[in-house]
Amino acid sequence: MISHPSRHCTVELQALPSRIGQVRRIVSAQLRYWHMDSLIDRAALGVTELLTNVHLHAQPDKLCTVEIELLLDRLMVSVRDHDPRLPEVRDVETSATTGRGLAMVAAVSESWGVRPDGDSGKVVWFTLPTAPAPVTPPARPCRTAEKPARRFTEVEHAVDGHRSAHAPARSAVAG
């Protein structure tokens, strides 16, 4: 079931690989509808990682709810499942093929966390800022000139006692 009042969208699903791709497309479409295109890649990556964790680890079932909410200055994305065990960020070997999901969520988000949900479940969430970070122009070095800057001047050459016209340009590249 999908509900989406103006600033809220909820999707209930079973976290199977085929459904994860569908939810990613739903989240992307909702963000386009809200004119938040700049958040699509990070939100889709984050929700994919959280749903993959549900698929790989949640027990007793893979049922979960994805919720996205557009708040005043941030997008809140959360995944609720029925497994009370809280996820942990662990150090993984460089050759490991799993175990980096939460670290990736942390890297692409403004903040993230997990909280128990009742007696038998949890909510894992992350936020993305809706406004771009202010861009500060690089500081320009102060230049104090003791001497005026030199300017190029046109120099005329005399060839065989005659004043030369402008010489053709020459290239340093052969050919």
N, C-alpha and C positions, 0 to 999 in steps of 0.2 A: 504494500500500500504506500502511495506517495501523497504527502500533503505539502502544499507550499503556499501558505499565506505570504504576503509580500516580502517578509524578511526571514523566513524560516522554512526549512525543508527537512522532512524525515523520511527515511527509507528503511523498511524492515526486510530482512533477507536471511537466507541461510548462506554463510560464508563459504561458498564453493568457488573454485577458480573462474567458472563461466559467469557467475553472478558478480564477482569482483570487478570484472571489466564493464559490466552493465552499470554498476553503481558509479564507477569512475566517469562514464559517459553522462550519467544523470547529474553528477556534481558539476561537471564541466558545462553542461547545458544550463544549469541553474545559475552558475556564475556569469555566463554570457547574458542571461536574462537580466541579472542585476547589474550589468555593465561593469563587472569586475574581472575582465579578461586577463589582467595582469596576474591574477592569483591562481589561474587555472592549473598551471603546471605544478606549482608547489602543493596546492590542495589535492590534486589528483595523486601525486606521489605519496603524500602523507596518508590519505585514506586507503590507498592500495597497501601500504605497509601495515596499517592497523588491521585491515581486514585479513591480510595474509597471516598475521599473528593469531587472529581468531581461528582461521582455518587450520593452522598448524597446532595450536595449543589449547584452545578452549574446550572444556568438558563441562557438562555432560553432552552438550549439543553445540551446533555451529550457528544457532540462531542469534542474530544481533540486530541492532538498530543503529543506523548512521544518521546523525543529525548535523545539519549545517545551519548556522544562524549568523546573519549579518547584523552586527552590533554597531554602535556609533563609530568606532574607529578601528574595528578589527572583525575578522571572520573567525568564528569559533566552530571547529569541526570536532565531533566526538563520536566514538563507537562504544556502544553499551553491549555487553554480552552476559551470559549466565554463569561464568566461571569466576569464583571469588578470588582465585590466585592472582596476585598483582605481578605484572611483568617487571623484569629487572634489566637494566642496561649492563651487559657483561663485556669484558674484554674478549675478543675473539682472535684466533690465529689468522694470520694473513691469508692462509690458504683455505679458510672456512668459507663455505658457500651460503651460510645462513648466519643470523645473529646480529646483523647490523641495522635492522629495521628501525628500532627506536633511536639509534644514533643518527640515522638519516632524517627521521622526523625532527629531532632536536636541531639538526643542522639547517633545515629549510624553514623552520618555524620561528616565530617570535618567542613563544613559550609553549610548554607542553607539560602534561602531568597525568596522574592516574588517581582515582578515588574509588573506594568501595561504594557499591550501589546496593543498599539493603543487605540482607543476610546472604544472598547467593548471586553475586555479580559484581561487576566493576564497570567503570567508565574510563576510557583512555581518551584524552583530548589534546588538541593543539590549537594555537591561534596564529593568524597571519595578520599583519597590519594592512588596513585598507588604503591608507594614504601612503604614497611613496615617501621614503626617508628624505629629509631635506638635503639637497645637494649644496654643499659648501664649495664655492669656487676655490681652487688652490691659491694659496697665498703667493702674491707676486713679490719677488725679492725687491727690496729697496735698492735703487741705483742712485748713487750720488756721484755725479760727474764732476771731476776736478777740471778736466779739459773738455772742451766741446767735442762732440763726436765727429770723427772724420767723415767727410763725404767724398764720394767718387767724383772726380772731375774729368771732363773730356779732354784728352790730350791730342794735339794735332802733330802729325809727323810730317816731316818734309822728305820726300823721296826725289832724288835727282834735282833738288832745288825747287821742285814744284810742291805746292800744297796738296796733300792727298785728300781724296774724297773718303768717305767712310769705307773702311776695309770690310770685305765680306766676313761673316762669322766663321770661325773655325771650330771644329769639333775635336775633342780629345779621343773620340772613338774613330777607329780606322774605318774607312768605307765611305 
